[in-house]
């Protein structure tokens, strides 16, 4: 480990990497070495052969993808394969979040049967669709499931299932588009010569696999780290007009695109399509080759994303009014809140905001286009929301998700009793919540904040789940100056100049924060301890190294 700087060694050790071999593997992702053989997925051979047969017979294929920023890039990956081999007898189907909901649905399958579809390939869904796959089979449609979600006790009787969680594939935590990418990788490996596709041509699709891997919050280790790492490299050079126009609209220089840009800027705009309009708009943006169409779609997605923000703000005002009137809220284990007026597609965002404020499990409901009571839930870690809903299952028509987040449909007559039932159920499945402790990688002074060290930190990127940005603890800093800034003078962000006892000074920023956002009342002249990450801004083409505030103690 001596070949690395002291800083890099310390950060690697914090990640459990203590020898040079492990460090080389982590710091230098390698495409051939780190991406597993796709044929290690149990049904991969079967899936490739079936796709080949359908193409040879010129039969109709449907790519049926989820409506979020995992399913949509996955659909683009498959359509890019069909474009490469000049196959046109396919369509992309993405269900409407508000009217159809998540997953395969029977109405769509009946429509496909009428249109003589012979093969349905799912992306990021289908592993629990037992009845729907049965119906497809009855209608003479073969189903290839590509998914990464947890299976239930009974698997659908699909023609082929590609899901690392149901077989011996080494990387269990691929995202949905990651599984679709493995299918394309396998198909090119098997039939590339036949279709005159160069070996390794799938590498250009890593922009979509990387986008989804970074959007879907999967651990960025092993194969996922390689997909995300090469994905960002391809995204920085990607010729897709829609992507280029979207980045330009947000003033992001494509060649310096980061995982933060993806998480905070790109993903919300792509997800806005399904929350506010039609998810096909996001798919079209990523897949179009038409510059004019890309321009129109970029403008549209930016517009509906702004609308989405406004609607969330209005609903949050409503939430605060309702909760302020409630007595005994501090003694309530679970918050259930809703209104028939609230748009179902954005309730996950609302639930997350309420959770941040009240630190207890939250269930938020609204009414969908079919007059069903639907909602989203979030957990503070004291309970698994899926376990909680399972115990109170009589109240729900349908529910799903994972430990910290889920979705549900409730019987109309039971919605007003839901909070009481969930609070009673909570005591049966509650677990010990881990106490938040002050977590940081390294304690240092402000002299550490320099470009040389930033370059060392960047060697650990891309950052995300299981590989978070290194957090630094700066003790006894003095606040020199506080300034508010924001779009059109909104003042919604905070900029603070700090100094230490050696007279080093640095700028730190915190988005969507004010003087009261931290446990300490901020004012010039006071002494504080700061937790922060390094942040290189390239705003308007000017490079500036600063800190991004994590917390002020």
RAPE-V69683 format. One record per residue. RES is the residue in one letter. D_CENTER is the distance of its C-alpha to the mean C-alpha in Angstrom with 1 decimal. Layout:
# RAPE-V69683
res: <RES | RES>
d_center: <D_CENTER | D_CENTER>
This chain:
# RAPE-V69683
res: <X | X | X | X | X | X | X | X | X | X | X | X | X | X | X | X | X | X | X | X | X | X | X | X | X | X | X | X | X | X | X | X | X | X | X | X | X | X | X | X | X | X | X | X | X | X | X | X | X | X | X | X | X | X | X | X | X | X | X | X | X | X | X | X | X | X | X | X | X | X | X | X | X | X | X | X | X | X | X | X | X | X | X | X | X | X | X | X | X | X | X | X | X | X | X | X | X | X | X | X | X | X | X | X | X | X | X | X | X | X | X | X | X | X | X | X | X | X | X | X | X | X | X | X | X | X | X | X | X | X | X | X | X | X | X | X | X | X | X | X | X | X | X | X | X | X | X | X | X | X | X | X | X | X | X | X | X | X | X | X | X | X | X | X | X | X | X | X | X | X | X | X | X | X | X | X | X | X | X | X | X | X | X | X | X | X | X | X | X | X | X | X | X | X | X | X | X | X | X | X | X | X | X | X | X | X | X | X | X | X | X | X | X | X | X | X | X | X | X | X | X | X | X | X | X | X | X | X | X | X | X | X | X | X | X | X | X | X | X | X | X | X | X | X | X | X | X | X | X | X | X | X | X | X | X | X | X | X | X | X | X | X | X | X | X | X | X | X | X | X | X | X | X | X | X | X | X | X | X | X | X | X | X | X | X | X | X | X | X | X | X | X | X | X | X | X | X | X | X | X | X | X | X | X | X | X | X | X | X | X | X | X | X | X | X | X | X | X | X | X | X | X | X | X | X | X | X | X | X | X | X | X | X | X | X | X | X | X | X | X | X | X | X | X | X | X | X | X | X | X | X | X | X | X | X | X | X | X | X | X | X | X | X | X | X | X | X | X | X | X | X | X | X | X | X | X | X | X | X | X | X | X | X | X | X | X | X | X | X | X | X | X | X | X | X | X | X | X | X | X | X | X | X | X | X | X | X | X | X | X | X | X | X | X | X | X | X | X | X | X | X | X | X | X | X | X | X | X | X | X | X | X | X | X | X | X | X | X | X | X | X | X | X | X | X | X | X | X | X | X | X | X | X | X | X | X | X | X | X | X | X | X | X | X | X | X | X | X | X | X | X | X | X | X | X | X | X | X | X | X | X | X | X | X | X | X | X | X | X | X | X | X | X | X | X | X | X | X | X | X | X | X | X | X | X | X | X | X | X | X | X | X | X | X | X | X | X | X | X | X | X | X | X | X | X | X | X | X | X | X | X | X | X | X | X | X | X | X | X | X | X | X | X | X | X | X | X | X | X | X | X | X | X>
d_center: <33.8 | 36.5 | 35.4 | 32.4 | 32.8 | 33.2 | 29.9 | 27.9 | 29.8 | 29.0 | 25.3 | 25.3 | 27.4 | 25.0 | 22.5 | 25.3 | 26.4 | 30.1 | 31.7 | 31.8 | 30.8 | 27.5 | 27.0 | 27.7 | 25.2 | 22.4 | 23.5 | 24.2 | 21.8 | 23.9 | 22.9 | 25.8 | 25.8 | 22.1 | 21.1 | 22.7 | 25.1 | 23.2 | 26.4 | 25.8 | 23.7 | 26.5 | 26.6 | 25.6 | 29.2 | 29.8 | 26.8 | 27.9 | 31.5 | 30.7 | 28.7 | 31.6 | 34.2 | 32.6 | 32.4 | 36.0 | 37.2 | 35.3 | 33.8 | 31.0 | 27.3 | 24.4 | 20.8 | 19.1 | 15.3 | 12.7 | 12.0 | 8.3 | 6.5 | 7.1 | 10.5 | 11.7 | 11.6 | 13.1 | 15.8 | 16.6 | 17.2 | 19.6 | 21.3 | 21.8 | 23.7 | 25.9 | 26.6 | 27.7 | 30.1 | 31.3 | 30.4 | 30.2 | 30.7 | 27.2 | 24.9 | 21.3 | 20.6 | 17.5 | 18.3 | 18.5 | 16.1 | 19.1 | 22.0 | 21.0 | 18.0 | 15.7 | 17.3 | 20.6 | 23.3 | 27.1 | 28.0 | 26.0 | 27.5 | 31.0 | 30.4 | 29.4 | 32.6 | 34.7 | 33.4 | 34.4 | 30.9 | 31.5 | 28.1 | 24.7 | 21.7 | 18.6 | 15.0 | 12.3 | 15.0 | 18.7 | 19.2 | 20.7 | 22.4 | 25.9 | 28.0 | 26.2 | 26.7 | 30.3 | 30.9 | 29.6 | 32.0 | 34.8 | 34.2 | 34.5 | 30.9 | 29.4 | 25.8 | 23.7 | 20.6 | 17.6 | 15.0 | 13.5 | 13.8 | 16.8 | 20.0 | 22.7 | 26.3 | 27.2 | 25.5 | 25.9 | 28.8 | 27.0 | 28.7 | 26.1 | 23.0 | 20.6 | 18.4 | 18.6 | 18.8 | 22.1 | 23.9 | 24.9 | 22.3 | 21.9 | 18.1 | 16.9 | 13.2 | 12.4 | 9.3 | 10.8 | 11.4 | 12.7 | 15.3 | 16.2 | 16.8 | 19.0 | 20.9 | 21.7 | 22.6 | 25.0 | 26.4 | 27.3 | 28.8 | 30.9 | 31.9 | 31.2 | 35.0 | 35.9 | 33.7 | 34.7 | 31.1 | 31.2 | 29.9 | 26.5 | 25.8 | 22.3 | 21.4 | 21.0 | 18.1 | 16.2 | 14.8 | 12.8 | 12.0 | 11.1 | 8.9 | 6.8 | 7.3 | 6.2 | 3.0 | 2.7 | 4.8 | 7.9 | 11.1 | 12.2 | 15.7 | 18.1 | 17.1 | 13.4 | 14.8 | 17.1 | 14.6 | 12.5 | 15.9 | 17.6 | 14.7 | 15.0 | 18.7 | 18.7 | 16.4 | 19.1 | 21.8 | 20.2 | 22.9 | 20.7 | 22.4 | 19.5 | 17.2 | 20.3 | 21.3 | 17.9 | 18.0 | 21.7 | 21.3 | 19.1 | 21.7 | 19.4 | 21.7 | 20.0 | 21.9 | 20.4 | 16.7 | 14.6 | 11.2 | 11.8 | 12.6 | 9.5 | 7.3 | 10.2 | 11.9 | 10.7 | 7.3 | 9.2 | 12.1 | 10.8 | 9.5 | 12.9 | 14.7 | 14.1 | 14.4 | 17.5 | 19.0 | 18.6 | 15.4 | 17.9 | 18.2 | 14.8 | 15.8 | 19.2 | 18.0 | 16.4 | 19.3 | 22.3 | 25.1 | 26.9 | 26.8 | 28.1 | 25.7 | 22.8 | 24.4 | 24.7 | 21.1 | 19.9 | 22.3 | 21.3 | 17.5 | 18.4 | 20.9 | 18.9 | 16.2 | 19.2 | 20.5 | 17.4 | 17.8 | 21.5 | 21.1 | 18.9 | 21.6 | 24.4 | 22.9 | 22.5 | 26.2 | 27.1 | 25.3 | 27.3 | 30.5 | 30.1 | 29.2 | 32.0 | 34.5 | 33.5 | 35.9 | 35.0 | 31.3 | 31.4 | 32.8 | 30.2 | 27.8 | 25.3 | 24.8 | 24.8 | 24.9 | 24.7 | 26.7 | 27.4 | 26.8 | 23.1 | 20.7 | 18.7 | 15.5 | 14.8 | 16.0 | 12.7 | 12.7 | 16.4 | 16.2 | 13.9 | 16.6 | 19.4 | 18.2 | 18.2 | 21.7 | 23.3 | 21.7 | 22.3 | 20.6 | 20.0 | 20.4 | 20.2 | 21.8 | 23.0 | 24.8 | 23.4 | 25.5 | 27.3 | 28.4 | 26.3 | 25.1 | 21.4 | 18.9 | 15.9 | 16.4 | 15.1 | 17.1 | 18.4 | 18.9 | 22.4 | 21.8 | 19.5 | 18.9 | 19.3 | 22.6 | 23.6 | 23.2 | 25.0 | 28.0 | 28.2 | 27.5 | 30.7 | 29.1 | 26.2 | 26.5 | 23.1 | 20.2 | 17.3 | 14.1 | 14.0 | 15.7 | 13.9 | 12.5 | 14.2 | 15.9 | 19.6 | 22.7 | 25.9 | 29.6 | 30.9 | 33.8 | 31.8 | 29.2 | 31.8 | 32.4 | 28.8 | 28.6 | 31.9 | 30.9 | 27.6 | 29.4 | 32.0 | 29.6 | 27.7 | 30.7 | 30.8 | 27.3 | 26.8 | 26.3 | 27.1 | 24.4 | 24.1 | 25.8 | 23.8 | 25.6 | 25.6 | 23.6 | 24.2 | 24.8 | 28.0 | 30.7 | 32.2 | 33.9 | 33.0 | 34.8 | 31.8 | 29.8 | 30.8 | 29.5 | 30.8 | 28.7 | 25.6 | 26.1 | 26.4 | 23.2 | 21.4 | 22.6 | 20.0 | 17.0 | 14.3 | 13.1 | 10.2 | 10.3 | 14.0 | 15.0 | 14.8 | 16.7 | 20.4 | 21.8 | 25.4 | 28.0 | 30.7 | 33.6 | 36.3 | 35.0 | 36.8 | 35.2 | 37.1 | 35.6 | 32.9 | 31.8 | 29.4 | 27.8 | 25.5 | 25.4 | 28.9 | 30.2 | 27.9 | 28.0 | 24.6 | 23.8 | 26.0 | 27.8 | 30.0 | 32.6 | 33.3 | 36.3 | 37.4 | 41.0 | 41.4 | 40.9 | 37.6 | 35.5 | 31.9 | 29.6 | 26.4 | 24.0 | 21.8 | 19.8 | 20.3 | 23.0 | 26.8 | 29.8 | 29.0 | 25.4 | 26.5 | 29.0 | 31.6 | 33.4 | 33.1 | 36.2 | 37.8 | 40.0 | 38.3 | 37.2 | 33.7 | 31.5 | 28.2 | 24.9 | 23.0 | 21.1 | 22.4 | 21.2 | 22.8 | 22.9 | 24.0 | 24.6 | 27.1 | 27.7 | 29.0 | 27.7 | 27.8 | 26.8 | 26.1 | 24.3 | 21.2 | 22.3 | 20.6 | 23.6 | 27.3 | 29.7>
